[in-house]
Amino acid sequence: MTDLSLKYPIVLIHGTAARDNSLFWGRIPKTFRDNNILFYYGKTDGWANVSDNAQMLKANLLRLVETTGAEKFNLIAHSKGGIDARHFISTLGGHEIVASLSTLSTPHLGTPIADYLIEKHLSEDSITKKLVHRISFLFGGQSPNPIEVIRDLSVREMQTFNQFNPNMDNVYYQSFASTMNMAQDDLLYALTFKYLTRVAGENDGMIPLQNAAWGDRFEHIRAQKGISHAAITDIMRRNIGNLQIPQIYLDIISGLRALGL
């Protein structure tokens, strides 16, 4: 076992349509345990809006402070989880117990996919809206609110969000994002990849590369094969080209260790 322990524990925060378990995070939890990295899950909801999930995250972390004695936490968040975390940090007092926030494929500047759905397919009686609600109940959690989630992640809404949720001086922010090279990299995102390529350039099938950049440091994660929005969580439990996905997270840990966090 390698000892990569940190001053502050890690909290893994998932995004939309996900749950707190090793099925979503693939080999990452085992990799953390094998390297003596203490971690917890965020315990947020797969389809709750940003405000509600930020409240859930706050309740969970305050409970962890009481039960574990941890003073602060290093948050690692995927996709919308990064927006939930930022709202907690900036608006709900989370800066007092958060040392750092590392986001992966988070739509800090929104995603045109959300805007497209809102403009074209989410009228009050649309079939798409009804389908989205059904999917959210299948893959969501305690309080699914899929239409509000989609609106939260639109380019317009994120412009407003960023104005009211500025970075806090005592929290270290860094961001990471991958990109697909072609639709065949992940057929689940084939259509959205093609659409985003046309309207926004490089993307992971869900988020334009430039929209995921945030904070003190940004890194574009590359491999011999393209890495999709979901693949960066190691949900498929396999290497992508020459890249072992868990190594991305170990590199994040190493960077936090170097900062004394």
C-alpha positions in Angstrom: 0.0 0.0 0.0 1.2 3.5 -0.9 0.5 6.2 1.6 -1.0 9.3 -0.2 -2.9 10.5 2.8 -4.0 14.1 2.9 -4.3 16.7 5.6 -8.1 16.9 4.9 -10.3 14.0 3.7 -11.7 13.8 0.2 -15.4 14.0 -0.6 -16.6 12.6 -3.9 -19.6 14.4 -5.4 -21.4 13.0 -8.3 -23.4 14.8 -11.0 -26.8 14.4 -12.6 -28.4 10.9 -12.9 -25.8 9.3 -10.6 -25.6 7.8 -7.2 -23.1 7.5 -4.4 -21.6 4.1 -5.0 -18.6 2.4 -6.6 -20.7 1.5 -9.7 -20.6 5.1 -10.7 -17.0 5.9 -9.5 -15.6 2.6 -11.0 -12.2 1.7 -9.6 -11.6 5.0 -7.9 -12.8 4.1 -4.4 -10.6 1.0 -4.3 -7.7 3.0 -5.6 -8.2 5.5 -2.8 -8.3 2.8 -0.2 -5.2 1.1 -1.6 -3.3 4.4 -1.2 -4.6 5.2 2.3 -6.7 8.1 1.0 -9.6 8.8 3.4 -12.7 9.7 1.5 -16.5 10.1 1.8 -19.4 10.5 -0.5 -21.3 13.8 -0.9 -24.8 12.2 -0.5 -26.5 14.5 -3.0 -29.4 13.7 -5.2 -29.1 12.6 -8.8 -31.9 14.9 -10.0 -32.3 17.6 -7.4 -31.7 21.2 -8.4 -28.5 23.1 -7.4 -29.9 24.8 -4.4 -31.4 21.6 -2.9 -28.2 19.6 -3.5 -26.1 22.3 -1.9 -28.2 22.0 1.2 -27.8 18.2 1.2 -24.1 18.6 0.8 -24.0 21.1 3.7 -25.9 18.8 6.0 -23.7 15.8 5.1 -20.4 17.7 5.6 -21.5 19.3 8.9 -22.4 15.8 10.1 -19.0 14.5 9.1 -17.4 17.4 11.0 -19.2 16.2 14.1 -18.7 12.5 13.7 -15.1 12.4 12.3 -13.5 15.5 13.8 -12.4 16.7 10.4 -11.8 20.4 10.2 -12.1 20.8 6.4 -12.5 18.7 3.3 -11.1 18.5 -0.2 -14.0 18.2 -2.6 -13.7 16.3 -5.9 -16.9 16.8 -8.0 -18.0 15.6 -11.4 -20.3 17.5 -13.8 -23.2 19.3 -12.0 -21.7 18.2 -8.7 -19.2 20.9 -9.1 -21.9 23.5 -9.4 -23.7 22.1 -6.3 -20.4 22.4 -4.4 -19.7 25.9 -5.6 -23.1 27.0 -4.4 -22.5 25.4 -1.0 -19.1 27.0 -0.7 -20.1 30.5 -1.8 -23.6 30.9 -0.5 -24.2 28.5 2.3 -21.0 29.1 4.3 -19.1 26.1 3.0 -15.9 28.0 2.6 -15.4 27.6 6.4 -15.0 23.8 6.1 -13.8 23.4 2.5 -10.1 23.5 1.7 -10.3 22.9 -2.1 -12.7 22.1 -4.9 -11.5 20.0 -7.9 -14.1 19.7 -10.6 -14.1 17.3 -13.6 -16.2 18.1 -16.7 -18.3 20.6 -14.8 -20.3 23.1 -16.9 -19.1 26.3 -15.1 -20.2 28.4 -18.1 -23.2 26.2 -18.8 -23.8 23.8 -21.7 -25.6 24.5 -25.0 -27.3 21.1 -24.6 -29.4 22.5 -21.8 -30.3 25.6 -23.8 -31.2 23.5 -26.8 -33.6 21.3 -24.7 -35.2 24.3 -23.1 -35.7 26.1 -26.4 -36.8 23.2 -28.5 -38.2 20.3 -26.5 -39.3 21.3 -23.0 -42.6 23.0 -23.4 -45.2 22.2 -20.8 -46.9 19.4 -22.6 -44.0 18.0 -24.7 -43.2 14.3 -25.0 -39.6 15.0 -24.2 -40.5 16.7 -20.9 -42.6 13.7 -19.9 -39.8 11.3 -20.9 -37.3 13.3 -18.8 -39.5 13.1 -15.8 -39.8 9.3 -16.2 -36.1 8.8 -16.6 -35.4 10.9 -13.5 -37.5 8.7 -11.4 -35.7 5.6 -12.7 -32.2 7.0 -12.2 -32.7 9.8 -9.7 -33.1 9.8 -6.0 -35.1 11.4 -3.2 -36.3 14.6 -4.9 -36.1 14.5 -8.7 -36.6 17.9 -10.4 -35.2 17.3 -13.9 -36.5 20.3 -15.7 -35.1 22.7 -13.1 -31.8 20.8 -13.3 -31.6 21.4 -17.0 -32.5 25.0 -16.6 -29.8 25.4 -13.9 -27.1 24.2 -16.4 -28.1 26.5 -19.3 -25.6 29.0 -20.5 -27.9 31.9 -19.5 -28.5 30.6 -16.0 -24.9 29.9 -15.3 -24.0 33.5 -16.2 -26.3 34.5 -13.3 -25.1 31.8 -11.0 -21.4 32.9 -11.5 -22.3 36.4 -10.6 -23.9 35.4 -7.3 -21.4 32.5 -6.4 -17.9 34.0 -6.7 -14.8 32.0 -5.7 -13.9 32.3 -2.1 -10.3 33.5 -1.2 -9.5 30.7 1.3 -10.6 27.9 -1.0 -8.3 26.4 -3.8 -10.2 25.9 -7.0 -9.0 23.8 -9.9 -10.7 22.2 -12.9 -10.2 19.3 -15.3 -12.0 18.3 -18.5 -11.7 15.7 -21.2 -12.8 15.6 -24.9 -14.0 13.1 -27.3 -12.2 12.8 -30.7 -15.1 11.3 -32.6 -18.6 10.0 -32.1 -17.4 6.4 -31.9 -15.5 7.1 -28.7 -18.8 6.8 -26.8 -21.9 6.1 -28.7 -24.1 7.2 -25.8 -22.9 10.7 -26.6 -22.7 10.5 -30.4 -25.5 12.9 -31.1 -24.7 15.4 -28.5 -21.0 15.3 -29.4 -21.8 16.1 -33.0 -24.1 18.9 -32.0 -21.6 20.5 -29.6 -18.8 20.2 -32.1 -20.8 22.2 -34.5 -21.9 25.0 -32.1 -19.1 25.1 -29.6 -16.0 23.1 -30.7 -14.2 20.6 -28.6 -16.3 18.7 -26.1 -16.8 15.5 -24.1 -20.3 14.8 -25.5 -22.0 17.1 -22.9 -19.8 20.0 -22.0 -17.7 22.3 -24.3 -14.1 22.2 -23.2 -13.8 25.9 -22.6 -17.0 25.9 -20.5 -15.4 23.5 -18.0 -12.4 25.7 -17.2 -12.6 27.3 -13.7 -10.4 28.4 -10.8 -6.7 28.7 -10.2 -5.7 25.9 -12.5 -7.3 24.1 -15.5 -6.1 20.9 -17.2 -7.3 19.4 -20.5 -7.0 15.6 -19.9 -6.0 13.8 -23.1 -5.4 10.2 -24.1 -4.9 8.2 -27.3 -8.6 7.8 -27.5 -11.3 10.4 -26.7 -12.7 10.5 -23.2 -16.4 11.1 -22.8 -18.3 12.9 -20.1 -19.2 9.8 -18.2 -16.0 7.9 -18.9 -13.9 10.3 -16.8 -15.6 8.9 -13.7 -14.3 5.4 -14.6 -17.9 4.2 -14.8 -16.7 1.7 -17.5 -13.9 0.4 -15.3 -11.4 0.1 -18.1 -8.5 2.0 -19.5 -9.0 4.4 -22.4 -6.2 4.1 -24.8 -3.0 4.6 -22.7 -4.8 6.3 -19.8 -5.8 4.6 -16.6 -8.7 6.8 -15.3 -8.0 6.3 -11.6 -4.5 7.8 -12.2 -6.3 11.1 -13.0 -7.6 11.1 -9.4 -4.2 10.1 -8.0 -2.6 13.0 -9.8 -5.2 15.3 -8.2 -4.3 13.9 -4.8 -0.6 14.4 -5.4 -1.3 18.0 -6.4 -3.3 18.6 -3.2 -0.5 17.0 -1.1 2.0 19.3 -2.7 -0.2 22.3 -1.5 -0.4 20.9 2.0 -4.1 20.2 1.7 
